[in-house]
């Protein structure tokens, strides 16, 4: 029973982490007016968090392996709460940006520690592990949509500041629950840190996330976009070479080169790329084309949250222990692709019930079939002392995929809108819809590609069960 209470604690922490990827989006216009900063500064409130979070995840994962998962989890939860309080009380842009960067730093400790704790807590029983990862995957898949809902409720009903203050409530429960219900288990002997590898991967990920984050503003041919991306990619190549030679690597390559785990990381990265099309561009459509308020926009995603949870829990508890991820993840990706294709039918006078709701329900079930099984597979069969870094790779794959998706889709939409306006000056509404339609078609192709990758790379049959078990008391 106690390890199910541990699951509640870990799921709360995961919810807090995922919420902050979207909850601030709806609050940003109000925060901008309140604090009086220029519109082009808004992207840095999002990019600052993504830079710190994405670049430090692998380091956070390895630190949890070396110094204790529970310790890093509690530090992450506590630090995230402090940074959130700092941001909620922000009096100017620099204070808000510093708080978002702080949130990213502590999230990089929290996320891999939570997933690795989950993995080793439910390491001994395939059925219970499937249920646990189904619930955790439901939180991961629905958290972004829930962030939009909560962001609308808090911004419209209270203040944009409560989009940050709400983390204090979640963090308080997660911290106390973590103290009581989480157990660290045995830790390996501490080893000399891999400084060269750490520097290479942190700077490499910063370069890629930063470059992609500025693509919409500067364009792909600007050196400020492709320069950091190229340098970041070269640093990641150097990181792999360093890891092959060092005695105590930050990321042991055995974690990635395992066929099942490698398939899971690749599927997550590709699916993460497509997932942002739903949250970002459908939010634009609901708010700008249909005229929804922040609160109405948030509630519009509520059915998707329910379908994600249904798909994740059912697949994790009933299907995954029998079939493994090979049939589930491709089916989930195909359903997500169908949902994207349905969204290409939206128009200026479309109704929510007729055009948006069916797509959300289908896509939500697809996400549920993807995230729980993939997170389970990404940490299956891994040695206990590699659980943290294996878990960190899960979120790193999603972050990089999401950064690529946001940059590429935003750029494609802008280009499509510009071309349509050149051909038909003044047709702003039609041009905007053309941009949305292009994004959803490409997202459908991305999910189909993810289905192909998952179908080819995953092995048939149930996932392996580890004999290394962490018991929660």
C-alpha positions in Angstrom: 0.0 0.0 0.0 2.8 2.4 0.9 4.3 2.3 -2.5 1.0 3.4 -4.0 1.1 6.4 -1.7 4.7 7.0 -3.0 3.1 6.9 -6.5 0.7 9.7 -5.5 3.6 11.8 -4.2 5.7 11.3 -7.4 2.7 12.0 -9.6 2.1 15.3 -7.8 5.6 16.3 -8.4 5.4 15.3 -12.1 2.2 17.3 -12.4 3.9 20.4 -11.0 6.7 20.0 -13.5 4.5 19.4 -16.5 2.0 22.1 -15.6 4.7 24.8 -15.8 5.4 23.9 -19.4 2.0 25.4 -20.4 0.4 27.2 -17.4 2.5 30.3 -17.9 1.6 30.6 -21.6 -1.9 31.8 -20.9 -0.7 34.1 -18.1 2.0 35.8 -20.2 0.0 38.5 -21.9 -1.5 39.6 -18.6 2.0 39.5 -16.9 3.4 41.6 -19.7 0.8 44.3 -19.2 1.2 44.2 -15.4 5.0 44.4 -15.4 5.3 46.6 -18.4 7.9 44.7 -20.5 8.0 44.6 -24.4 6.1 41.8 -26.2 9.3 40.4 -27.7 10.5 39.6 -24.1 7.7 37.2 -23.6 9.5 34.3 -25.3 12.3 34.5 -22.8 10.0 33.7 -20.0 9.4 30.4 -21.7 12.9 29.9 -23.2 14.6 30.7 -19.9 12.8 27.8 -18.2 13.4 25.5 -21.2 17.2 26.3 -21.4 17.8 25.6 -17.7 15.6 22.5 -17.6 16.6 20.9 -20.8 20.4 21.5 -20.4 20.7 20.3 -16.8 18.5 17.1 -17.0 21.3 14.6 -17.5 23.4 16.2 -14.8 20.3 16.1 -12.5 19.7 12.4 -13.3 23.3 11.4 -12.6 23.4 13.5 -9.3 20.3 11.5 -8.2 22.2 8.3 -8.8 25.3 9.5 -6.9 23.8 11.4 -4.0 20.4 9.8 -3.5 17.1 10.0 -5.4 15.0 11.0 -2.5 17.5 13.8 -1.5 17.5 15.2 -5.0 13.7 14.9 -5.2 13.2 16.9 -2.0 15.8 19.5 -3.0 14.1 19.8 -6.4 10.6 20.1 -4.9 11.7 22.7 -2.3 13.7 24.7 -4.7 11.0 24.7 -7.3 8.6 26.1 -4.7 11.0 28.9 -3.7 11.5 29.9 -7.3 7.8 29.9 -7.9 7.2 32.1 -4.9 9.9 34.5 -6.2 8.3 34.6 -9.7 4.8 35.1 -8.3 6.1 38.1 -6.4 8.0 39.5 -9.4 8.0 43.3 -9.7 9.8 43.4 -13.0 10.8 41.3 -16.0 14.3 40.5 -14.7 12.9 39.1 -11.5 10.3 37.0 -13.4 13.0 35.6 -15.8 15.3 34.8 -12.9 12.5 32.9 -11.2 11.7 30.9 -14.4 15.4 30.0 -14.8 15.4 28.9 -11.1 12.3 26.7 -11.8 14.1 25.1 -14.7 17.2 24.3 -12.6 15.3 22.6 -9.8 12.9 20.9 -12.3 16.1 19.3 -13.8 16.7 17.7 -10.3 13.1 16.9 -9.6 12.0 15.2 -12.9 14.7 12.4 -13.2 14.6 11.7 -9.5 10.8 11.2 -9.6 10.8 8.9 -12.6 13.8 6.9 -11.3 12.1 6.5 -7.9 9.0 5.3 -9.6 11.0 2.8 -11.7 12.8 1.2 -8.8 9.8 1.3 -6.5 7.8 -0.8 -9.0 10.6 -2.9 -10.4 9.5 -6.4 -9.3 5.9 -6.8 -10.6 5.0 -6.3 -14.3 1.3 -5.8 -13.6 1.7 -3.3 -10.8 4.5 -1.5 -12.7 2.2 -1.2 -15.7 -0.5 0.3 -13.6 1.9 2.7 -11.9 3.4 3.9 -15.2 -0.1 4.1 -16.7 -1.0 6.7 -14.0 2.3 8.5 -14.3 2.0 8.5 -18.1 -1.5 9.9 -17.8 -0.1 12.8 -15.8 2.7 13.4 -18.3 0.3 13.3 -21.3 -2.5 15.3 -19.7 -0.4 17.7 -17.7 0.1 20.2 -20.5 -3.6 20.4 -21.3 -4.3 20.7 -17.5 -1.9 23.6 -17.4 -3.9 25.4 -20.0 -7.1 24.8 -18.1 -5.6 25.9 -14.7 -3.8 28.8 -16.3 -7.1 30.1 -17.7 -8.9 29.6 -14.4 -6.3 31.3 -12.3 -5.5 34.2 -14.7 -9.1 35.1 -15.2 -10.4 34.3 -11.7 -7.5 35.5 -9.6 -4.3 36.8 -11.1 -1.5 35.7 -13.4 0.7 35.4 -10.2 -1.3 32.5 -9.0 -0.1 30.5 -12.0 3.2 30.5 -10.1 1.8 30.5 -6.5 -0.2 27.4 -7.2 3.1 25.4 -7.2 3.5 26.2 -3.5 0.4 24.2 -2.6 1.4 21.2 -4.8 5.0 21.3 -3.6 4.1 21.4 0.1 2.0 18.2 -0.3 4.7 16.5 -2.4 7.5 17.5 0.0 5.8 16.2 3.1 4.6 13.1 1.3 8.2 12.5 0.0 9.6 12.7 3.5 7.1 10.1 4.7 6.6 7.7 1.9 9.7 7.7 -0.3 12.7 5.5 0.4 16.1 5.9 -1.3 17.4 2.4 -1.3 21.1 1.6 -1.7 23.4 4.1 -3.4 26.5 3.2 -5.4 29.9 4.2 -4.2 30.5 7.9 -5.2 32.9 8.3 -8.1 34.9 11.0 -9.7 32.6 13.3 -11.6 32.7 13.4 -15.4 33.5 17.1 -15.7 34.4 17.1 -19.4 31.2 15.2 -20.4 29.1 17.4 -18.2 30.4 20.6 -19.7 30.0 19.2 -23.3 26.4 18.0 -22.8 25.2 21.1 -20.9 26.6 23.5 -23.4 25.5 21.4 -26.3 21.9 21.2 -25.0 21.9 25.0 -24.3 23.1 25.7 -27.8 20.4 23.5 -29.4 17.5 24.8 -27.2 18.6 28.4 -27.5 19.0 28.3 -31.2 15.6 26.6 -31.8 14.0 29.0 -29.4 15.1 32.0 -31.5 14.2 30.5 -34.9 10.8 32.1 -35.2 12.2 35.6 -34.4 15.4 35.5 -36.4 14.6 32.9 -39.2 16.5 29.7 -40.0 19.2 31.4 -42.1 20.3 33.8 -39.4 23.6 32.9 -37.7 21.9 33.5 -34.3 19.6 30.5 -35.1 21.8 28.0 -36.9 25.0 28.9 -35.2 24.1 27.8 -31.7 22.3 24.7 -33.1 25.3 23.6 -35.1 27.7 24.2 -32.2 25.3 22.4 -29.9 25.2 19.4 -32.2 29.0 19.3 -32.4 29.3 19.4 -28.7 26.8 16.5 -28.3 29.0 14.5 -30.8 32.0 15.4 -28.6 30.0 14.3 -25.6 29.4 10.8 -27.0 33.1 10.5 -27.8 34.0 11.5 -24.3 31.5 9.0 -22.8 33.1 6.2 -24.8 36.5 6.9 -23.3 35.9 8.0 -19.7 36.0 5.6 -16.8 33.0 6.9 -15.0 30.7 8.5 -17.7 27.9 10.9 -17.0 25.8 8.8 -19.4 26.9 5.2 -19.8 26.2 4.4 -23.4 24.7 1.0 -22.4 21.6 2.9 -21.2 21.0 4.3 -24.7 22.2 1.4 -26.9 19.8 -1.1 -25.4 17.2 -1.7 -28.2 14.1 -1.2 -26.1 15.3 1.8 -24.3 16.7 3.4 -27.5 13.3 2.9 -29.2 11.6 4.5 -26.2 13.8 7.6 -26.2 13.5 8.0 -30.0 9.7 7.6 -29.9 9.4 10.1 -27.1 11.5 12.7 -29.0 9.5 12.3 -32.2 6.1 12.3 -30.4 7.1 15.3 -28.3 7.8 17.2 -31.5 4.2 16.5 -32.7 2.5 17.0 -29.4 3.3 20.7 -29.2 1.2 21.3 -32.3 -1.9 20.4 -30.3 -1.3 22.6 -27.3 0.3 25.6 -29.1 -1.6 26.0 -32.3 -5.0 24.8 -31.2 -4.7 27.3 -28.3 -4.0 30.0 -30.9 -7.1 28.9 -32.9 -9.4 28.8 -30.0 -8.3 32.2 -28.7 -7.7 34.1 -31.8 -10.1 32.6 -34.4 -13.0 31.5 -32.2 -12.5 34.2 -29.6 -12.4 32.0 -26.6 -11.4 33.6 -23.2 -8.4 32.1 -21.3 -10.9 30.2 -19.1 -12.9 28.9 -22.1 -9.7 27.9 -23.8 -8.6 25.9 -20.8 -11.9 24.1 -20.4 -11.9 23.2 -24.1 -9.0 20.9 -23.4 -10.7 19.1 -20.5 -12.1 16.2 -22.6 -8.6 15.6 -23.8 -7.4 15.2 -20.3 -10.0 12.6 -19.6 -9.2 10.6 -22.7 -5.4 10.7 -22.0 -6.0 9.3 -18.5 -8.4 6.7 -19.8 -5.9 5.5 -22.5 -2.9 5.6 -20.2 -4.4 3.8 -17.3 -6.1 1.1 -19.3 -3.1 0.4 -21.5 -0.7 0.4 -18.5 -2.8 -1.8 -16.2 -4.4 -4.2 -18.7 -2.5 -4.3 -22.0 1.1 -3.5 -21.4 1.9 -6.4 -19.0 0.6 -8.8 -21.7 1.7 -7.3 -24.9 4.7 -5.0 -24.2 5.0 -1.6 -25.9 5.3 -2.8 -29.5 1.6 -2.8 -30.5 0.5 0.0 -28.1 2.9 2.8 -29.0 2.4 2.5 -32.8 -1.4 2.4 -32.3 -1.2 5.4 -30.1 0.9 7.3 -32.6 -1.6 6.4 -35.4 -4.5 7.7 -33.3 -2.6 10.9 -32.6 -2.0 11.3 -36.4 -5.7 10.8 -37.1 -6.5 13.5 -34.5 -4.1 15.9 -36.2 -5.7 15.1 -39.6 -9.1 15.8 -38.1 -7.9 19.3 -37.0 -7.0 20.2 -40.6 -10.8 20.6 -41.1 -11.1 23.5 -38.7 -12.4 26.8 -40.2 -13.4 30.3 -39.3 -16.9 29.3 -38.4 -16.3 25.7 -37.2 -17.9 24.6 -34.0 -16.1 23.1 -31.0 -18.4 20.1 -30.8 -18.2 19.3 -34.5 -14.6 20.0 -35.4 -12.4 20.3 -32.3 -13.8 17.8 -29.7 -13.6 14.6 -31.9 -9.9 15.4 -32.6 -9.1 16.0 -29.0 -10.7 12.8 -27.9 -8.9 10.7 -30.5 -5.6 12.4 -29.9 -5.9 12.1 -26.1 -6.4 8.3 -26.3 -3.4 8.2 -28.6 -1.3 10.1 -26.1 -2.4 7.8 -23.3 -1.2 4.8 -25.3 2.1 6.4 -26.0 3.4 8.0 -22.8 2.8 5.3 -20.1 4.3 2.4 -22.1 7.2 4.5 -23.4 8.2 5.8 -20.0 8.0 2.3 -18.7 10.1 0.9 -21.5 12.7 3.8 -21.2 13.5 2.7 -17.6 13.0 -1.1 -17.9 15.9 -3.4 -17.3 18.2 -0.6 -16.3 20.6 -1.1 -13.4 19.6 0.6 -10.2 22.7 2.9 -10.2 21.8 4.1 -13.8 18.1 4.7 -13.1 18.5 8.4 -12.6 20.3 9.1 -15.8 18.0 6.8 -17.7 15.0 8.7 -16.3 16.6 12.0 -17.2 16.9 10.9 -20.8 13.1 10.5 -20.9 12.5 14.2 -20.1 15.5 15.3 -22.2 14.0 13.5 -25.3 10.7 15.2 -24.7 12.3 18.6 -24.2 14.4 18.4 -27.3 11.5 17.1 -29.3 9.3 19.9 -28.0 11.9 22.6 -28.7 12.2 21.3 -32.3 8.5 21.1 -32.7 7.8 24.6 -31.4 10.6 26.1 -33.6 9.8 24.2 -36.8 6.0 24.5 -36.6 6.1 28.2 -35.7 8.5 28.9 -38.6 6.4 26.8 -41.1 3.2 28.5 -40.0 4.7 32.0 -40.3 6.0 31.1 -43.8 2.6 29.7 -44.9 0.7 32.7 -43.6 3.2 35.1 -45.4 2.9 33.2 -48.7 -0.9 33.2 -48.5 -1.1 36.9 -47.8 1.3 37.6 -50.7 -1.1 35.8 -53.0 -4.3 37.2 -51.4 -3.6 40.5 -49.6 -6.0 41.2 -46.8 -7.2 37.6 -46.4 -5.7 37.4 -42.9 -8.2 34.9 -41.5 -7.8 32.5 -44.4 -4.0 32.9 -44.3 -3.9 32.1 -40.6 -6.0 29.0 -41.1 -3.7 27.9 -43.9 -0.8 28.1 -41.5 -2.7 26.0 -38.8 -3.7 23.4 -41.4 -0.1 23.0 -42.6 1.1 22.5 -39.0 -1.5 19.9 -38.3 -0.7 18.0 -41.5 3.0 17.9 -40.7 2.3 16.9 -37.1 0.2 14.0 -38.5 3.2 12.9 -40.6 5.5 13.2 -37.6 3.2 10.9 -35.5 3.1 8.4 -38.4 6.9 8.5 -38.5 6.9 7.8 -34.7 4.6 4.8 -35.3 7.0 3.4 -37.9 10.0 3.8 -35.6 8.2 2.2 -32.7 6.9 -0.7 -34.7 10.4 -1.4 -36.1 12.5 -1.0 -33.1 10.5 -2.3 -30.1 10.7 -6.0 -29.4 7.6 -8.1 -29.2 6.5 -9.3 -25.8 6.4 -8.0 -22.2 9.1 -5.7 -20.8 11.9 -7.3 -18.7 11.5 -7.1 -14.9 14.4 -6.0 -12.8 15.4 -7.9 -9.7 16.7 -4.6 -8.1 13.8 -3.4 -6.0 13.3 -0.3 -3.9 10.8 -0.9 -1.1 8.8 2.0 0.2 8.1 1.9 3.9 
